[in-house]
């Protein structure tokens, strides 16, 4: 019992970590910052490994091939992991673990590629392991030395919750670093640091303790709009310096934006000096982003113990991987077209609500321009999808990246579509008890042509009646809707509303200005509903 309770506590703690949000797509870069020393060591470490093992005396061509492959793998992985982004004096254990994972991937890729090219005939079997040890120790050791040096310089100069509050920090200072650590230790479920803004140009596109520095304080309005497009509403702006330490233009812009958008603005030194208590949380503004306040618990009335739900996950992974392989050439063509039409990055992310209320990062190919023009920094007046974007939406090709969500476990191929936090129904525990789907019963029974209440009833009906036969039918009808468009299935909608009423989960929505006779109001009897279904 003690072991199980300890594991459960550990798992709950891990689930409540204050994870970093991704950058808005308009702030993503095609190339990350890579330090010259890191790249040099990525090519030199395998050569040193060969010297230590005496392999240079046998086949110089094979050795040179392995070193070249290792250098190329290092550059690619350093780009992917952005290993040179963290600021040295704020280097953390989290940054070190990311770097260690990058080193393992570099060694594995180098060994695999070299084996395909040379069969590793010139390499002793210990070369990949020795390469990994040299690469990791050199990179981590250099960062440790820099961290210690910066710490000495600093010393020489003197010395979780019911609602998540999304916070933007102003200025990448030591106080900002301290606040981030306090949030992670004391209130990981109550606060989430979204990003950091800093006036200094050399700080842009860096990171502090893993949190991205994505712009200057004068860009606050654009950044707030960028995150809002991704489903993240900024609740507070915290100044990690004294106001007089900022430029007049930056302070005026921050004050104006916070007042216009009703964002809580606080000076962090004053806040930390005051007592950190529960009263501070009560005075904080309510989260406007519609966050799910508690993790949705599975409704005991949901038949999730059936064998179907146990095998559904394995089927999803197998089908998603097969579809990804078969349609990969099409996805490459779409990537190139989006790159030419909109630019980098080609994939758009948006945070929605997943199973049991957990955050879900939904991926799509981009069909809209960024809300701000990257060249002029001005808001776009019109943001309509281009001809290519409309085609991708009509054919559902923009949702191809969601196969990655299925493989990683965040989604299922068939299920309720994930919603933005603000669009969640009041009682969402039922629909959140299962993984959201790429397509679902509501999408083939009307899609955009049904109301929110009808869509929720259709999703609940699917959860109560899910089966392999039903899933296959949904997949077939989803393919059909690509040619016919969204059409209301009045009989299925009425059946779902009846099923919802009979199970007592929610009342039938009140009639407003519906023109269709099949829309059901609260005063209609179950017999009338049955007649509509028949």
Beta strands, then each sheet from edge to edge (+ up, - down):
strand 1: 165-170
strand 2: 191-197
strand 3: 207-208
strand 4: 211-215
strand 5: 236-239
strand 6: 264-267
strand 7: 347-353
strand 8: 359-365
strand 9: 411-414
strand 10: 436-439
sheet 1: 3+ 4- 2- 1- 5- 6-
sheet 2: 7+ 8-
sheet 3: 9+ 10+
end
